[in-house]
Amino acid sequence: MSEQDFTAAAQPGSRRRKKEIVYKFITVPGNMEQACAEFNAERFFECHESIEEIWQQETGEVRDLYKGLIQIAAAFGKEKDQGADGCGGLALRFARHWP
């Protein structure tokens, strides 16, 4: 955004803001590497988000694997925030996918 656009948007009563298009490239290796780093750093919500981006694009059988990994990351996040009581339901949902 140019300085002029910023100044105009910052004027009292101004509701107009210049919109920008943001492009994001999602790759399985890149997102999984990022998700692993986030998981190992105990940033479970971010890990969940990184895997979810892959899951949303997937249409094949591996989609269920991504869904399970998302649920595991979410369960770890709940356990971290709420203790063992918070993660039980998510862990059980994950277990139903994997006999």
C-alpha positions in Angstrom: 0.0 0.0 0.0 1.4 3.4 -0.9 1.9 6.1 1.7 -1.0 8.1 0.0 -3.3 5.1 0.3 -2.3 4.6 3.9 -2.9 8.3 4.7 -6.3 8.2 3.0 -7.3 5.1 4.9 -6.2 6.6 8.2 -8.4 9.7 7.9 -11.1 10.0 10.5 -14.4 8.7 9.1 -12.7 6.9 6.2 -13.9 3.4 5.8 -12.1 2.6 2.6 -9.1 0.5 2.6 -7.2 -0.7 -0.4 -7.6 -4.4 -0.8 -4.6 -6.5 -1.6 -4.5 -10.0 -3.0 -2.3 -12.4 -1.1 -1.1 -15.6 -2.8 -0.1 -18.5 -0.7 1.6 -21.6 -2.2 0.7 -24.8 -0.3 2.9 -27.8 -0.8 2.6 -31.1 1.0 6.4 -31.4 1.8 6.6 -27.7 2.9 3.5 -27.8 5.0 4.4 -31.1 6.6 7.9 -29.9 7.4 6.4 -26.8 9.0 3.8 -28.8 10.9 6.5 -31.1 12.3 8.6 -28.1 13.5 5.4 -26.5 15.0 4.5 -29.8 16.7 8.0 -30.2 18.2 7.9 -26.6 19.4 4.5 -27.4 21.1 2.8 -24.9 18.8 -0.1 -27.4 18.3 -2.7 -24.9 17.0 -0.3 -23.7 14.3 0.6 -27.4 13.5 -3.2 -28.1 13.1 -3.5 -25.1 10.7 -0.5 -26.2 8.6 -1.9 -29.7 8.1 -5.4 -28.4 7.6 -4.3 -26.4 4.5 -3.1 -29.7 2.9 -6.3 -31.5 4.0 -8.5 -28.9 2.4 -6.8 -29.4 -1.0 -6.7 -33.2 -0.8 -9.4 -35.4 -2.5 -7.8 -38.9 -2.3 -7.6 -41.6 0.3 -4.8 -39.8 2.2 -7.3 -37.1 3.2 -8.3 -39.3 6.2 -4.7 -39.5 7.3 -4.5 -35.7 7.3 -7.7 -35.5 9.3 -6.3 -37.8 11.9 -3.1 -35.8 12.2 -5.2 -32.6 12.6 -7.1 -34.2 15.4 -4.0 -35.4 17.1 -2.5 -31.9 17.0 -5.7 -30.5 18.3 -5.8 -33.1 21.1 -2.3 -32.2 22.2 -3.2 -28.5 22.1 -6.3 -29.2 24.3 -4.1 -31.2 26.7 -1.6 -28.4 26.9 -4.3 -25.8 27.6 -6.9 -27.8 29.6 -5.1 -30.9 30.8 -6.0 -34.5 30.1 -9.8 -33.8 30.4 -9.7 -31.5 27.4 -8.1 -33.9 24.9 -10.1 -37.1 25.5 -12.8 -36.6 22.9 -10.4 -35.6 20.1 -8.2 -38.6 20.8 -11.1 -40.9 20.7 -12.2 -39.5 17.3 -8.7 -40.1 16.0 -8.7 -43.7 17.3 -12.0 -44.4 15.4 -10.1 -43.8 12.1 -7.3 -46.2 12.9 -8.3 -49.8 14.0 
